[in-house]
């Protein structure tokens, strides 16, 4: 999956040009309309998660803080000096396997342009159990950076990727708290709760590093 994301992004950024091939896409999200919706959804998600017995420690249980950090994340990504295509919701439920064995991504309704690091932390943290993520996340990020380099993109270093990865978990937490909080059958509650636990754990882990 990380390699598939790298291949996708490299296709829009060879030569490391500014916004190469993606200027027609919107520059991410985080405006007033999004902010209000995310804050309301996150608040509902926190209530639903706690009602289901999931502990949300510290900032992960504060909808206002979750939303503020989500907004900061979106602003960093859309303001990056060199941008590429951003899927925006690259979780494992939005993937498929091609005949070649490569991973592809579907459901492009919130596609935009943003930083090279934007999608990969969201994908990795959501795709792995907490134990597997703790054991392998840095190696998987290194694979992503190496795959970008193989696609002639050297914009992102492993150090930068790791720094942004550690700061990115609130984006995923906000997304899945909203999905849980708004209900409506977008995703089963057990799926939402599993993602909420993974992103909240990642935030707390990375805050201590």
C-alpha positions, 0 to 999 in steps of 0.5 A: 500500500505504501509503495502504491501511494508512492507510485501514484504520487511520483506520477505527478511529481517527477522533477520535483516541480511545483504542483506538477500536474495537479494545479487543477485540484483544490488545495486540501481542506480545513476551511470554515465549512469543514471545520464546523462539520469536523468539530460536530462529528468529532464531538459525537464520535467521542461520545459514541466511542466512550459509550462503547467502552473505548478509553480516549486519553488526553487530547484524543478525547477532546473534540475541540483539540482533535479538530484544531490539530486536524486543521493544523495538519491540513494547513501544513499539507496544503501549504507545502512548497511542493505539492502532489495529488492527495487522496485524502481518505486512503484507508484499506477499505478504499484499496483494491489489488491489481492483476500485477499485485500492486495496490490501487486506491478508489473513492476519490471524492475528497481528492486534492493537492498537498504534501508528499507525506500527507496520505501515508501516515493515515494509511499505515496507522489505519492499516496496522494493529497497534502492535504491528504499527509500533514494530514496523512503522519506521521501516514502512516509511523508509520503504515509502521514501525509497519508492518515491526516490525510485520514481525520481522524486527526492522531495521527501527525506526519511527524517521529514517523513518521520517528523510528519508521521508523528504529527499526523495521527489526529487527522485520522482520528478526526476522520474516524470520529466523524464517521462514527459520530455522524452515523448513517451507515457509512461504516460499521461501528466496529470498524470505526472503533478499531480505527479510532483506537489505532489513531488515538494510540498512535497520537499518544505514542508519538507524543512521547517520542 
